[in-house]
Amino acid sequence: MERTQVSGTITGVVMAAVLLTGCGPREEPRTPPPGGGSSETVQATGTVQFVALEGGFYGIVAEDGTRYDPINLPPQFQRDGQRIRFEGKVRSDLAGIHMWGTLIEITQISAL
């Protein structure tokens, strides 16, 4: 009978610990700025580059060497070696499969 009491006590302590872990202060979820992503905006010139990874995709290499993985590069700019001027929002709220550069949502683009 004593063994049953010890077992019951242990079970009670474990259940109380599990219940109390959910009683802390709630952390409010962070919401991204309107339009998604961070508030960081990038303006640069660079070159469109075809990258032969993961089935191939088009990235942008800026003049300073920074690599950008655009999520919405217009088809008319999807040409390897195309020089461009672009502006966009860094999308740190998204994850990409390319693992090649910083995800960016293009807001303005023009050929040079």
C-alpha positions as CSV (number, residue, x, y, z in Angstrom):
1,M,0.0,0.0,0.0
2,E,2.9,2.4,0.8
3,R,4.3,1.8,-2.7
4,T,0.9,2.9,-4.2
5,Q,1.0,6.1,-2.2
6,V,4.5,6.9,-3.4
7,S,3.5,6.2,-7.0
8,G,0.4,8.4,-6.7
9,T,2.5,11.2,-5.2
10,I,5.0,11.0,-8.0
11,T,2.2,11.0,-10.6
12,G,0.6,14.1,-8.9
13,V,3.9,16.0,-8.8
14,V,4.5,15.3,-12.5
15,M,1.0,16.3,-13.5
16,A,1.3,19.6,-11.5
17,A,4.6,20.4,-13.1
18,V,3.1,19.8,-16.6
19,L,0.1,22.0,-15.8
20,L,2.3,24.8,-14.3
21,T,4.5,25.1,-17.4
22,G,1.6,26.6,-19.3
23,C,0.9,29.2,-16.6
24,G,3.6,31.7,-17.5
25,P,3.1,35.0,-19.2
26,R,1.9,34.8,-22.8
27,E,4.2,36.3,-25.4
28,E,2.3,38.2,-28.0
29,P,3.1,37.0,-31.6
30,R,5.2,39.4,-33.7
31,T,3.4,40.5,-36.8
32,P,5.4,41.5,-39.9
33,P,5.0,45.0,-41.3
34,P,2.3,45.5,-43.9
35,G,3.2,43.8,-47.2
36,G,5.2,41.2,-45.3
37,G,8.9,40.9,-44.7
38,S,11.1,43.3,-42.7
39,S,11.1,47.0,-43.1
40,E,14.5,46.8,-44.7
41,T,14.5,48.2,-48.3
42,V,17.3,47.6,-50.7
43,Q,18.2,49.8,-53.7
44,A,21.1,48.6,-55.9
45,T,22.4,47.8,-59.4
46,G,23.5,44.4,-60.3
47,T,23.5,41.5,-62.8
48,V,20.9,38.8,-63.2
49,Q,22.6,35.4,-63.0
50,F,21.2,32.0,-63.8
51,V,22.1,29.7,-61.0
52,A,22.2,26.0,-61.9
53,L,21.1,24.6,-58.4
54,E,17.9,23.0,-57.4
55,G,16.7,22.8,-61.0
56,G,17.9,26.3,-61.8
57,F,16.7,29.8,-60.9
58,Y,17.6,33.4,-61.5
59,G,19.3,35.4,-58.8
60,I,20.8,38.9,-58.7
61,V,24.4,39.7,-57.8
62,A,24.6,43.3,-56.7
63,E,27.7,45.4,-57.5
64,D,28.9,45.0,-53.9
65,G,28.8,41.2,-54.3
66,T,25.6,40.7,-52.3
67,R,23.5,37.9,-53.7
68,Y,19.7,38.3,-53.8
69,D,17.1,35.6,-54.4
70,P,14.1,37.4,-55.9
71,I,10.7,35.9,-55.2
72,N,9.0,37.8,-58.1
73,L,11.6,38.5,-60.8
74,P,9.5,39.5,-63.9
75,P,10.0,37.1,-66.8
76,Q,11.4,39.8,-69.1
77,F,14.3,40.2,-66.7
78,Q,15.1,36.5,-66.4
79,R,18.1,36.7,-68.7
80,D,21.6,35.6,-67.6
81,G,23.9,38.6,-67.7
82,Q,21.1,41.2,-67.8
83,R,22.3,44.4,-66.0
84,I,19.5,45.9,-63.9
85,R,18.7,48.6,-61.3
86,F,16.3,47.4,-58.7
87,E,14.6,48.2,-55.4
88,G,12.9,45.7,-53.1
89,K,12.0,44.6,-49.6
90,V,14.0,42.0,-47.8
91,R,11.7,39.1,-46.9
92,S,13.1,37.8,-43.7
93,D,9.7,36.3,-42.9
94,L,10.0,33.7,-45.6
95,A,12.3,30.8,-46.2
96,G,13.5,29.7,-49.6
97,I,14.7,26.4,-51.0
98,H,17.6,27.8,-52.9
99,M,19.8,28.7,-49.9
100,W,21.8,31.0,-52.2
101,G,21.1,34.6,-51.2
102,T,18.9,37.0,-49.3
103,L,15.2,36.7,-50.3
104,I,13.9,39.9,-51.7
105,E,10.5,41.0,-53.1
106,I,11.2,43.3,-56.1
107,T,9.2,46.6,-56.0
108,Q,10.9,48.4,-58.9
109,I,13.2,47.2,-61.6
110,S,14.6,48.5,-64.8
111,A,17.2,47.4,-67.4
112,L,20.5,49.2,-67.7
